[in-house]
Amino acid sequence: MSKNSPRRSLAEKVSLSISLFLVSIIVALICYTWITGDTNPPILSISTEKTREVNQQYYVPFTITNSGGKTATSVEITAELVTSETTQFGRQEIDFLSRQETQSGEFIFNQDPEAGELKVRVASYQEP
């Protein structure tokens, strides 16, 4: 330091110390996550809940979970309802499903799913 530069105050020294400590913690956490991160591909599972009827429409709620270690994008979910009268199809797309993330949605049918066979499944996904 030159003779003309002012000395740092105690508040400046404490602020610098706290800032350096926080930045060090963040860098350490990023390194830890990068080294020990789960590298398994997306593992997608889907479940349906109880159907509800509103205005002669049947709503089938579903929940999809990515229990894998990587993100899935463009997740396509299909539903097929086969009754004695007709076959109805439904399709949903979830843009982004991060690892360990859960999202919900609903399929809507004109026929009662309880009166037929309902198949809901994950059809495809992409890796970003």
C-alpha positions, 0 to 999 in steps of 0.5 A, a space after each residue: 500500500 502506498 502512504 496516500 491510500 486510506 486504511 480499510 475500516 473494520 466494516 469493510 474487512 468484515 463484509 469482505 470476509 463474509 462475502 469470500 466465505 459465501 462465495 467459497 461455500 457456493 463454489 464448494 456446493 457446485 463442485 460437490 454436486 458435479 462430482 457426486 451427482 446422479 448420472 442415471 437417465 430419467 426414470 419416469 413413472 405415472 399414476 392416476 387418481 380418482 376420476 371426477 365427472 363435471 358436466 358429462 365430462 370425465 376428468 382423470 387426474 395424473 401425476 408424473 414423476 422423474 425419479 432419475 438423475 437427469 432432466 427429461 424434456 418433451 415428455 409425452 403422456 398418452 391415455 387410451 380409453 376403450 369402452 364397448 362403444 368407442 375408443 378415445 385417445 388423449 395426449 399430453 406433453 410436459 415441456 420440462 421435467 427436472 430430476 426428482 420433479 413431479 408434475 400433474 395434469 388431467 385427461 378429459 373423456 366423454 365416456 366414463 373410464 370406470 365403464 371401460 379399460 383406461 391405459 395411461 403411460 409415458 410414451 416418450 421423452 428427450 434428453 436436453 
